[in-house]
Amino acid sequence: MATELIEGVWWFDLRGVNAYLVEDGDTLTLVDAGTPLSRRELARDLRDLGHGFADIDRVLVTHYDVDHVGVLNRVDAPVYAGATDAPLVGGERRPGVTGRKGLSQRLAAPFCPTPAGPVRSIGDGDTVGSFTVVHTPGHTPGHVSYVSERLSVAFVGDLVRESGGRLEPSPGLLSHDTAQVRASIQRLAAALPEVDVLGMGHGVPFERDGHERLRELADRL
């Protein structure tokens, strides 16, 4: 089901993982793309808003994981991903097998489709539409967050997750580097403008005072 979080920003709850749709000016932007099994749900949610996959102008990927890139083969639009993760998203490089993330990514790689559109590498401080890219490594080396002060929204992928109204860092067993996760949370919290919406990859996004919720987490670390 599509839930409007703020004007022009919708949340898609795709059975345990989130995707978002944003009207960024005249550009329809999808943030993350669910699992390969999310196609029908995502198509339904888009249809409920009067759209289809063909209407999406670009995709912002927070990181390479099977539950965030699973429907990219259905969207013929440019895909933006952090510089380290972009070759994985595009299928140009296979995941390694070292570290906490490497083996799980290697095992899931056969289920990650090749994107229909071109993959564009982005880095810290780059802009895509109204969004500023913030490199937030830890969950994966190339994990990025997308912040739009104009839209009052920040998409933080799997840097954090929500459970019972409380934010927690990405779990150690699922992260490449837990120390980097904590450092990225603190860096993003310090730099984040006063956005209302905080959209994470797992859990219920915050619709108000999202910047304060992230700073509260940073203070607890």
C-alpha positions in Angstrom: 0.0 0.0 0.0 1.2 3.5 -0.8 1.3 5.9 2.1 1.9 9.6 1.6 4.4 10.8 4.2 4.6 14.4 3.1 3.4 16.2 0.0 4.9 14.4 -3.0 6.6 11.6 -1.0 5.1 8.1 -0.7 6.2 5.1 1.2 5.8 1.6 -0.2 5.9 -1.2 2.4 7.1 -4.2 0.4 6.8 -7.0 3.0 9.6 -6.1 5.3 11.6 -3.7 3.1 10.7 -0.2 2.1 10.8 1.7 -1.2 9.8 5.3 -1.7 8.4 7.4 -4.6 9.2 11.1 -4.8 7.9 13.9 -7.0 11.2 15.8 -7.2 10.0 18.7 -9.3 9.0 17.2 -12.7 11.1 14.1 -12.1 9.5 11.0 -10.7 12.1 9.3 -8.5 12.1 5.8 -7.0 14.3 5.3 -3.9 15.4 1.7 -3.7 13.7 -1.2 -5.5 12.7 -4.0 -3.2 13.4 -7.7 -3.6 12.9 -9.6 -6.9 9.6 -10.8 -5.4 8.4 -7.2 -5.0 7.5 -6.6 -8.6 3.8 -7.1 -8.3 3.4 -5.2 -5.1 5.5 -2.3 -6.4 3.5 -2.3 -9.7 0.3 -2.2 -7.7 1.4 0.6 -5.5 2.5 2.6 -8.5 -0.8 1.9 -10.3 -2.7 3.1 -7.2 -0.9 6.5 -7.7 -1.7 6.6 -11.4 1.8 5.5 -12.5 3.7 2.5 -13.9 7.3 1.5 -14.2 7.6 3.4 -17.4 6.9 6.7 -15.7 9.9 6.5 -13.3 12.6 8.9 -14.4 15.4 7.8 -12.1 16.2 5.4 -9.3 18.3 6.3 -6.2 19.8 3.2 -4.7 21.1 3.5 -1.1 23.2 0.3 -1.4 23.8 -3.0 -3.1 21.7 -5.7 -1.4 19.2 -8.1 -3.0 16.3 -6.4 -1.1 17.1 -3.0 -2.5 17.9 -3.7 -6.2 15.4 -6.5 -6.9 13.1 -4.7 -9.4 15.7 -2.6 -11.3 15.3 -4.7 -14.4 11.7 -3.4 -14.7 12.7 0.3 -14.7 14.3 1.7 -17.8 15.8 4.8 -16.2 19.2 5.9 -14.8 20.1 4.2 -11.6 22.3 6.2 -9.1 24.5 4.3 -6.6 27.5 5.0 -4.4 30.8 4.7 -6.1 31.9 1.5 -4.3 28.5 -0.3 -4.7 27.7 0.9 -8.3 29.8 -1.8 -10.1 28.0 -4.4 -8.0 24.6 -2.9 -8.9 25.5 -2.8 -12.6 26.8 -6.4 -12.5 30.3 -5.3 -13.6 31.9 -6.8 -10.5 31.0 -9.7 -8.3 30.8 -9.3 -4.5 33.8 -10.6 -2.5 33.5 -13.3 0.0 35.3 -11.7 3.0 33.7 -9.8 5.8 30.2 -10.0 7.2 28.6 -8.8 4.1 30.7 -10.4 1.4 29.5 -13.9 1.6 25.8 -13.1 1.9 26.1 -10.7 -1.1 27.9 -13.3 -3.1 25.2 -15.9 -2.4 22.4 -13.5 -3.3 24.1 -12.1 -6.4 22.4 -14.6 -8.8 19.0 -13.2 -7.7 20.0 -9.5 -8.3 18.8 -8.5 -11.8 20.8 -6.4 -14.2 19.3 -2.9 -14.3 17.4 -2.0 -17.4 18.8 1.5 -17.3 22.4 2.8 -17.0 24.1 2.8 -13.6 25.7 6.1 -12.6 28.3 6.3 -9.9 27.9 9.1 -7.3 29.9 10.3 -4.3 29.8 12.3 -1.2 28.5 15.9 -1.9 27.1 15.1 -5.3 23.6 16.3 -6.2 20.8 14.4 -8.0 17.8 16.7 -8.5 17.1 18.3 -5.1 19.0 15.5 -3.3 22.4 15.8 -1.8 24.4 12.6 -1.6 26.0 11.7 1.7 28.4 8.8 1.8 27.4 6.7 4.9 29.5 3.6 4.8 29.2 0.7 7.2 26.3 -1.4 6.2 28.0 -1.7 2.9 31.2 0.1 1.8 29.3 2.2 -0.8 26.2 2.9 1.2 24.8 6.4 0.6 22.0 8.5 2.0 20.0 11.1 0.1 18.9 14.4 1.7 16.6 16.9 0.2 16.2 20.0 2.3 13.7 21.4 -0.2 11.4 18.4 0.2 12.2 18.0 3.9 13.2 14.3 3.6 16.2 12.1 4.1 16.5 8.5 2.9 19.0 6.6 4.9 18.7 3.0 3.6 20.0 0.4 6.0 22.2 2.8 8.0 19.5 2.5 10.7 16.3 0.6 11.2 13.1 1.4 13.1 11.4 -1.0 15.6 8.6 0.0 18.0 9.2 3.7 17.3 12.9 3.5 18.2 15.9 3.8 15.9 18.8 1.5 16.1 22.0 1.2 14.1 22.3 -1.4 11.3 22.8 -4.8 13.2 26.3 -6.0 13.4 25.6 -9.4 11.8 24.2 -7.6 8.7 26.9 -4.9 8.4 30.2 -4.7 6.7 31.7 -2.5 9.5 29.9 -1.7 12.7 32.3 1.1 13.7 31.7 2.7 10.3 28.0 2.5 10.9 28.2 4.4 14.1 30.6 7.0 12.6 28.3 7.5 9.6 25.2 7.9 11.9 27.0 10.6 13.9 28.3 12.4 10.9 25.0 12.4 9.1 23.1 13.5 12.3 25.5 16.4 12.7 25.1 17.6 9.2 21.4 16.8 8.6 19.2 19.8 8.1 15.8 20.0 9.8 14.0 17.5 7.7 10.7 16.1 8.8 10.7 12.7 7.0 13.3 10.1 7.8 12.9 7.1 5.5 14.8 3.9 6.3 15.0 0.6 4.5 13.3 -1.4 7.3 10.7 -0.3 9.8 8.2 2.5 9.8 9.5 5.9 8.5 9.2 9.0 10.6 6.9 11.6 9.2 7.8 14.4 11.6 11.1 15.6 13.2 13.2 13.0 11.5 16.4 14.9 12.0 15.7 15.0 15.8 15.2 11.2 15.9 18.5 10.6 14.1 20.3 13.0 16.5 18.8 11.2 19.5 20.3 7.9 18.2 23.6 9.6 17.6 23.6 10.8 21.2 23.0 7.3 22.4 26.0 5.8 20.6 
